[in-house]
């Protein structure tokens, strides 16, 4: 992924956003999957995890990006990913 960064500080902020998002999404997804009552590593658990973690990750990414002032950067990246996924299925 090409980062249109202007400084070292901007790059560090982007890395922090990705780190916070990854850790939080894994933590929240595990809580959600346990609340739904799936047996760990069963097929429904794996499929549910995939379909839950994708939107949770993107929402958290935008949330952290907003907090750190990089919302427009990440919003553009997410829109591109969504368009690529949509083009695969059309």
Residue pairs with C-beta under 8 A, 6 or more apart in sequence:
1 77
3 11
3 14
4 73
5 11
5 14
10 70
13 68
13 69
13 70
14 70
14 73
16 68
17 61
17 64
17 65
17 68
17 70
17 74
18 61
20 60
20 64
21 57
21 60
21 61
21 64
22 57
24 60
24 64
25 53
25 56
25 57
25 60
26 53
28 56
28 60
29 49
29 52
29 53
29 56
32 52
32 56
33 45
33 48
33 49
33 52
36 48
38 44
38 45
38 48
39 45
58 78
61 74
61 78
62 71
62 74
62 75
62 78
65 71
65 73
65 74
65 75
